[in-house]
Amino acid sequence: MISVIMSVYNGDKYLSSSIESILKQTYSDFELLILDDGSTDNTSKILNSYRNHEKIRLFKNNENIGLTKSLNLLINKSKGSYIARQDCDDLSDSKRLQKQLSYLLKYDLDACTARAINKQSNRLTPRFSYYLPYKISVKFKNPFIHGTLFIKSEILKKLMYDERLYYAQDYLLFLQILKSYKIKTLNQGLYILNTRDNISEKYKVEQKKFFKLARNLLNEI
């Protein structure tokens, strides 16, 4: 089984479409875990409409604790042999899970990601940096799209997200994966990435600060 994990905070604008993109997957052996991280909009109402769906497990934080801690809660609740990420404002191609599982098994990987289509520009991303070796590109940016992460459950449960990082938690995770495990990016746009009003766009300054902190923390691990 694949466990797809999604944390939501005030994400009612795109939430239903994001959930449906997972429910329409061609690979059917999955569970979708969704955590409402203290939302104050219509997120709870939307999630309640899925409460009886056989593939969905819902959770709720009484207050907003942030993405890092919320993802760790979902990881610990997951039952699958593999864990896949999904952001509440993005969409997955219907064959995403099927193709990423096949890719991981074909190349005997511990984790894989995929390229995405930028919703606003309709361009494939990562663009030019995709062709650079990870050891070079990772010094300047996160070369992986967090929402496309597909990883063996035992590895993610061992690493977890570092809760000292409110932002850039994915960057440190990928640094750890690159250090000790096998990861590659599938050269297909299997994800529709929303870049308008998302965390990376709204908190650029904070992201840069935590980006540097993540690199420092890697040396302590």
C-alpha positions as CSV (number, residue, x, y, z in Angstrom):
1,M,0.0,0.0,0.0
2,I,1.0,3.6,-0.7
3,S,0.2,6.2,2.0
4,V,-0.4,9.7,0.5
5,I,-0.1,12.4,3.2
6,M,-1.5,15.9,2.9
7,S,-1.5,18.6,5.5
8,V,-4.0,21.5,5.0
9,Y,-4.2,25.0,6.6
10,N,-6.8,27.3,5.1
11,G,-6.7,25.5,1.8
12,D,-10.3,25.5,0.8
13,K,-9.7,27.2,-2.6
14,Y,-8.0,24.2,-4.2
15,L,-8.6,21.4,-1.7
16,S,-11.4,19.4,-3.4
17,S,-9.5,19.3,-6.7
18,S,-6.3,18.2,-5.0
19,I,-8.1,15.4,-3.2
20,E,-9.9,14.3,-6.4
21,S,-6.6,14.1,-8.3
22,I,-5.5,11.4,-5.8
23,L,-8.8,9.5,-5.8
24,K,-8.6,9.2,-9.6
25,Q,-5.2,7.5,-9.5
26,T,-4.8,4.4,-11.8
27,Y,-2.9,2.7,-9.0
28,S,-5.6,1.8,-6.5
29,D,-3.9,0.3,-3.5
30,F,-3.4,3.5,-1.5
31,E,-4.7,5.4,1.5
32,L,-5.0,9.2,1.7
33,L,-4.3,10.8,5.1
34,I,-5.4,14.4,5.4
35,L,-4.7,16.6,8.4
36,D,-6.6,19.8,9.0
37,D,-4.0,22.0,10.8
38,G,-6.3,24.3,12.6
39,S,-7.9,25.9,9.6
40,T,-10.4,28.8,10.0
41,D,-11.9,28.8,6.5
42,N,-14.1,26.1,4.9
43,T,-11.5,23.4,5.0
44,S,-13.2,21.4,7.7
45,K,-16.5,21.5,5.8
46,I,-14.9,20.2,2.6
47,L,-13.1,17.4,4.5
48,N,-16.3,16.4,6.3
49,S,-17.8,15.6,2.9
50,Y,-15.1,12.9,2.4
51,R,-15.5,11.5,6.0
52,N,-17.0,8.2,4.8
53,H,-14.7,7.6,1.9
54,E,-13.1,4.2,2.2
55,K,-9.6,5.4,1.1
56,I,-9.5,8.6,3.2
57,R,-8.4,9.0,6.8
58,L,-9.0,12.4,8.4
59,F,-7.2,14.1,11.3
60,K,-7.5,17.5,12.9
61,N,-5.2,19.7,15.0
62,N,-7.1,22.0,17.5
63,E,-4.6,24.7,16.7
64,N,-2.2,25.5,13.9
65,I,1.1,23.8,14.6
66,G,2.7,24.2,11.1
67,L,3.6,21.9,8.2
68,T,6.7,20.2,9.7
69,K,5.0,18.8,12.8
70,S,1.8,18.0,10.9
71,L,3.6,15.9,8.4
72,N,5.4,14.0,11.1
73,L,2.0,13.2,12.7
74,L,0.8,11.9,9.4
75,I,3.9,9.8,8.9
76,N,3.4,8.1,12.2
77,K,-0.2,7.4,11.3
78,S,0.6,6.0,7.9
79,K,0.3,2.2,7.2
80,G,1.7,1.9,3.7
81,S,5.0,0.4,2.6
82,Y,5.6,3.7,0.7
83,I,4.7,7.3,1.5
84,A,3.9,9.9,-1.1
85,R,3.4,13.6,-0.5
86,Q,0.7,15.8,-1.9
87,D,0.2,19.5,-1.3
88,C,-3.4,20.7,-0.9
89,D,-3.1,23.3,-3.6
90,D,-1.5,21.1,-6.2
91,L,-2.7,18.3,-8.5
92,S,-1.3,14.8,-9.3
93,D,-1.5,13.2,-12.7
94,S,-3.8,10.2,-12.7
95,K,-0.8,7.9,-13.3
96,R,1.6,9.5,-10.8
97,L,1.6,6.8,-8.1
98,Q,1.7,4.0,-10.7
99,K,4.6,5.6,-12.6
100,Q,6.6,6.6,-9.5
101,L,6.3,3.1,-7.9
102,S,7.4,1.5,-11.2
103,Y,10.3,3.9,-11.5
104,L,11.5,3.3,-7.9
105,L,11.4,-0.4,-8.4
106,K,13.0,-0.4,-11.8
107,Y,16.1,1.6,-10.6
108,D,16.2,0.0,-7.1
109,L,15.8,3.4,-5.5
110,D,15.0,4.4,-1.9
111,A,13.0,7.5,-3.0
112,C,12.1,9.4,-6.2
113,T,10.5,12.6,-7.2
114,A,9.1,13.8,-10.5
115,R,9.1,17.0,-12.6
116,A,6.0,19.1,-12.6
117,I,4.0,21.5,-14.8
118,N,4.0,25.0,-13.4
119,K,0.3,25.9,-13.3
120,Q,1.0,29.6,-13.8
121,S,3.6,29.4,-16.6
122,N,2.6,26.0,-18.1
123,R,6.3,25.1,-18.1
124,L,8.1,22.0,-17.0
125,T,9.9,22.4,-13.7
126,P,12.7,22.0,-12.6
127,R,13.9,23.5,-15.9
128,F,17.6,23.8,-16.6
129,S,18.7,22.7,-13.1
130,Y,17.2,19.3,-13.8
131,Y,20.2,18.5,-16.0
132,L,22.8,19.4,-13.3
133,P,24.2,16.8,-10.9
134,Y,22.4,17.0,-7.6
135,K,25.6,17.7,-5.7
136,I,25.9,21.0,-7.6
137,S,22.3,22.2,-7.8
138,V,21.6,21.4,-4.1
139,K,24.1,24.0,-3.1
140,F,22.0,26.7,-4.5
141,K,18.4,25.5,-4.4
142,N,16.2,22.5,-3.6
143,P,16.4,20.4,-6.8
144,F,13.4,18.4,-5.8
145,I,9.7,19.2,-5.8
146,H,8.5,18.3,-2.3
147,G,4.9,17.5,-3.4
148,T,6.2,14.8,-5.7
149,L,8.2,12.9,-3.0
150,F,7.7,9.1,-3.1
151,I,9.8,7.2,-0.6
152,K,10.0,3.9,1.3
153,S,8.1,4.3,4.5
154,E,10.8,2.7,6.6
155,I,13.3,5.4,5.5
156,L,11.0,8.4,6.1
157,K,9.9,7.0,9.5
158,K,13.6,6.8,10.3
159,L,14.5,10.3,9.1
160,M,11.3,12.3,9.8
161,Y,11.1,16.0,9.3
162,D,13.3,18.1,11.6
163,E,10.9,20.0,13.8
164,R,13.4,22.8,14.4
165,L,12.6,23.9,10.9
166,Y,9.3,25.7,10.4
167,Y,10.2,26.2,6.7
168,A,12.7,24.4,4.4
169,Q,12.0,21.2,6.2
170,D,11.9,19.4,2.9
171,Y,15.3,20.8,1.9
172,L,17.0,19.2,5.0
173,L,15.1,15.9,4.4
174,F,16.4,15.8,0.8
175,L,19.9,16.6,1.9
176,Q,19.7,13.7,4.3
177,I,18.4,11.4,1.6
178,L,21.2,12.5,-0.8
179,K,23.7,11.8,1.9
180,S,22.7,8.2,2.7
181,Y,20.2,6.9,0.2
182,K,19.4,6.5,-3.5
183,I,17.1,9.1,-5.1
184,K,16.3,10.1,-8.7
185,T,13.8,12.4,-10.4
186,L,11.5,10.9,-13.0
187,N,11.7,13.0,-16.2
188,Q,7.9,13.4,-16.6
189,G,5.5,16.2,-15.5
190,L,3.4,14.1,-13.2
191,Y,2.3,17.0,-10.9
192,I,0.6,20.4,-11.5
193,L,2.4,22.8,-9.2
194,N,0.6,25.9,-8.0
195,T,3.1,28.8,-7.5
196,R,0.7,31.5,-6.6
197,D,0.1,32.4,-3.0
198,N,1.8,29.2,-1.8
199,I,4.3,28.9,1.1
200,S,7.4,29.4,-1.0
201,E,5.9,32.5,-2.7
202,K,4.5,34.1,0.4
203,Y,7.5,33.5,2.8
204,K,10.5,33.9,0.6
205,V,12.6,35.7,3.2
206,E,11.8,33.1,5.9
207,Q,12.6,30.4,3.4
208,K,16.1,31.7,2.7
209,K,16.8,31.9,6.5
210,F,15.7,28.3,7.1
211,F,17.5,27.2,3.9
212,K,20.8,28.2,5.5
213,L,19.8,26.7,8.9
214,A,19.0,23.4,7.2
215,R,22.5,23.2,5.7
216,N,24.0,23.9,9.2
217,L,21.8,21.3,10.8
218,L,23.0,18.7,8.3
219,N,26.5,18.9,9.7
220,E,25.1,18.1,13.2
221,I,23.3,15.0,12.1
